[in-house]
């Protein structure tokens, strides 16, 4: 595993940090010496992950990432507790069920788009003033393979919102580059998280894995390691990039 000593002087805020990719990412940054704020609406789950991390390295704060006031409060608490924000990782997201356009209600569409796209906008907007004060500001957004290709077994709202995350990332990269802030995304394939296990059958998982050249699905740690790199000094000239963490399932 590579090591990134520069993280020992940096503060990383991770949304959706109570489980899955977010939890793995929080652990990975903390293992590299970063101080990490774990933002999640599931504050009990976030506290549990924080308790696993070395004392003084993790801070859990409740945040509804779809709500403007809640995001502003969570960012303010993070800055007050940890002294700033150098890296923002937007992991929060997901969808409730597999669906088609025909059977997708407006309320479900709005809820899914809010969770996956509005959340990224709100968190970035709240964090940007603090990232501008950093010497190595980084934004990393979690998109999805669903935002890169068409797959029938997903949610149209999820796919559309993740495609939106990729384009929003490009806008952030363009507009914040002059402030020495980079913005990049990762687009994971179906990843073995508790949410995926609840949505997919064993047969679904085996079928998806059979379509991947590496013949396995991703783990949360696969995405976490990619995000460590994107936040590191080694990736300081990568900006506006979407890194496909999909084992070769889609090659752009």
Residue pairs with C-beta under 8 A, 6 or more apart in sequence:
1 225
2 228
2 229
3 32
4 32
4 228
4 231
4 232
4 233
4 234
5 32
5 33
6 136
6 232
6 233
7 29
7 32
7 33
7 34
7 228
7 231
7 232
8 32
8 33
8 34
10 34
10 35
10 86
10 87
10 134
10 136
11 34
11 35
11 36
11 37
11 78
11 82
11 83
11 84
11 85
11 86
11 87
12 26
12 29
12 34
12 35
12 36
12 37
12 85
12 86
12 87
12 88
12 89
12 231
13 36
13 37
13 39
13 75
13 78
13 85
13 87
13 88
13 89
13 123
13 127
14 22
14 25
14 26
14 29
14 36
14 37
14 38
14 39
14 89
14 91
15 22
15 39
15 40
15 63
15 65
15 89
15 90
15 91
15 92
15 119
15 123
16 22
16 39
16 40
16 65
16 90
16 91
16 92
16 93
16 142
17 23
17 25
17 26
17 36
17 38
17 39
17 40
17 46
17 49
17 60
17 91
18 38
18 40
18 42
18 43
18 44
18 45
18 46
18 48
18 49
19 42
19 45
19 49
19 193
19 194
19 195
20 91
20 191
20 193
20 194
20 195
20 220
21 91
21 142
21 188
21 191
21 193
21 220
21 223
21 224
22 38
22 40
22 89
22 91
22 92
23 38
23 49
23 220
24 219
24 220
24 221
24 223
24 224
25 89
25 91
25 220
25 223
25 224
25 227
26 36
26 38
26 49
26 50
26 53
26 58
27 49
27 52
27 53
27 224
28 221
28 224
28 225
28 227
28 228
29 36
29 87
29 89
29 228
29 231
30 36
30 53
30 54
30 57
30 58
32 228
33 57
34 57
34 87
35 56
35 57
35 58
35 59
35 82
36 50
36 53
36 57
36 58
36 59
37 58
37 59
37 60
37 61
37 74
37 78
37 81
37 82
37 85
38 46
38 49
38 50
38 58
38 59
38 60
38 61
39 46
39 61
39 62
39 63
39 65
39 74
39 78
39 92
39 123
40 46
40 60
40 62
40 63
40 92
41 62
41 63
41 64
41 65
43 60
43 61
43 62
46 60
46 61
46 62
47 60
49 58
49 60
50 58
50 59
50 60
51 58
59 78
59 81
59 82
61 74
61 77
61 78
61 81
62 70
62 74
63 70
63 71
63 73
63 74
64 70
64 71
65 71
65 90
65 92
65 115
65 119
65 122
65 123
66 114
66 115
66 118
66 119
66 122
67 122
68 122
71 119
71 122
71 123
71 126
72 126
75 85
75 123
75 126
75 127
75 130
78 85
79 85
79 130
84 130
84 133
84 134
85 127
85 130
85 131
85 134
86 131
86 134
86 135
86 136
86 137
86 138
87 137
87 138
87 139
87 140
87 231
88 123
88 124
88 127
88 131
88 138
88 139
88 140
89 140
89 142
89 227
89 231
90 119
90 120
90 123
90 124
90 139
90 140
90 141
90 142
90 165
91 142
92 115
92 119
93 115
93 116
93 119
93 142
93 144
93 158
93 161
93 162
94 115
94 116
94 158
94 195
95 112
95 115
95 116
95 154
95 155
95 157
95 158
96 108
96 111
96 112
96 155
97 155
97 199
98 153
98 154
98 155
98 199
99 108
99 155
99 156
99 157
100 156
101 156
104 155
104 156
104 157
108 157
109 156
109 157
112 155
112 157
112 158
112 161
113 157
113 160
113 161
113 164
115 161
116 157
116 158
116 161
116 162
116 164
116 165
117 161
117 162
117 164
117 165
117 168
120 141
120 165
120 168
121 168
124 139
124 168
124 172
124 183
127 139
128 176
128 181
131 137
131 138
131 139
131 176
131 179
131 181
132 179
132 181
134 181
135 180
136 180
136 233
136 236
137 176
137 179
137 180
137 181
137 182
138 181
138 182
138 183
138 184
138 230
138 231
139 169
139 172
139 176
139 181
139 182
139 183
139 184
140 183
140 184
140 185
140 186
140 227
140 230
140 231
141 165
141 166
141 168
141 169
141 183
141 184
141 185
141 186
142 165
142 185
142 186
142 188
142 223
143 162
143 163
143 165
143 166
143 169
143 185
143 186
143 187
143 242
144 158
144 159
144 162
144 165
144 187
144 188
145 151
145 187
145 188
145 189
145 190
145 244
145 246
145 249
145 250
146 154
146 158
146 159
146 162
147 159
147 161
147 162
147 163
147 164
147 165
147 166
147 187
148 163
148 166
148 187
148 242
148 244
148 250
148 252
149 250
150 159
151 159
153 204
162 187
165 185
166 185
166 187
166 242
169 183
169 184
169 185
169 240
169 242
170 183
170 240
172 181
172 183
173 182
173 183
173 184
173 239
173 240
174 240
176 182
176 183
177 239
182 230
182 235
182 236
182 238
182 239
183 239
183 240
184 230
184 235
184 238
184 239
184 240
184 241
184 242
184 243
185 241
185 242
185 243
186 223
186 226
186 227
186 230
186 242
186 243
186 244
186 245
187 242
187 243
187 244
187 245
187 246
188 218
188 222
188 223
188 245
188 246
189 208
189 212
189 217
189 218
189 245
189 246
189 247
189 249
189 250
190 196
190 200
190 205
190 208
190 217
190 218
191 217
191 218
191 219
191 220
191 222
191 223
192 205
192 217
192 218
192 219
192 220
193 220
196 205
200 208
205 217
208 217
209 215
209 216
209 217
211 249
212 246
212 247
212 248
212 249
213 247
213 248
213 249
214 247
214 248
216 247
217 247
218 245
218 246
218 247
222 245
223 245
226 243
226 245
229 235
230 238
230 241
230 243
242 252
244 250
244 251
244 252
